[in-house]
Amino acid sequence: MFGLTNQVRRAVVSIPSNIAEGYNRHSDKEFIHFLKIAKGSAAEVETQLILCMDLEYLAESDIHETLSLVGEVLRMLGSLIIAMERRKGSSK
């Protein structure tokens, strides 16, 4: 339980950290790269929450809203990645 809790915390912190790091690289290519890493971390959080349910550490009703929010973050990151890829492609 402690290991999974620690892993969720690390993955959650990784999401905004990678967005900030990529943005501050001042390169669309690197920003997109770090957005993809952030999206991977969000997917990791989603998987870990599902594991918490499967292992019966948490009830589905307790994390339903959190899973919904993680899904929203995944969609937002996906949309931002697409927009940045289009912007990068049009600036060539």
N, C-alpha and C positions, 0 to 999 in steps of 0.2 A: 504494500500500500504506500509506504513512504517513497519507494523508488518511483512509482508511477506518478505520485503527487509532485515529486521533484521534477520529473520529466515534463509534466504538463506545464508547470511554472516556467521552466526554461524555454519551452516552445512558445508559450504565450509572449514572453518578453522578447523573443527573437523576431516576432512579426514586426512591431513598430521599429525595432532596432535596425533591421535590414532595410526597411523603407527609408529611414533617415540616412543611413549610410549610403545607400544608392543615390538618393537625391543629392547628397552633398558631394558626390563624385563629379557633378556638373557634366555628365555625359549621358545622353539618352541610352546608348548601348549598355553602359554599366547600370544605369537606373533600372532598365528592364531586367537585367540579370538579377539584381537584388530584389526586385518585385517578385520574380519567380521563386527565389529562395524564401521570401516571406510567405508566398502562397503555399509552398511546400510545408512550412512550419504550421500554417493554419490547418492544412490537411492532416498533419501529425497530431495536432490538438484534437481534431475531430475523431481520429482513429483512437486516440487514448481515452477520450470520453466514452466511446462505444465499448472499449475494453473494460472500463470501469463498470458499465452496465452489465456486460457479459460475466464479469467476475463478481457481480452483485455487491460491489463497493458502494454503488449509488443506484437509486431507483430511477427508472426512465423518467418518471414524472418530475424528479428533482433536477434533471439536466436537459429536459426538453427545450426550454428557452435558450439555454447556453448553446446547444447544438444548432438551434435556429440562427442565433447570432453568428456563430462560426460559419455557417453556410452563407450568411449575408456578407461576411468579410471575404470569403472565397470568391463570391460573385463580384464584389467590388474590385478586388485585386485583379481578377480575370478581365474585367472591363477596362481597368486602367492599363493593364499590359497591352491589350488590343489597341487602345487609343495611342499609347506611346509607340507601338510598333508602326502604326499608320503614320504618325508624325515623323518618325525616324525615316520611314520609306519615302515620304513626300519631300523631305529636306535634302535628298541626295541630288 
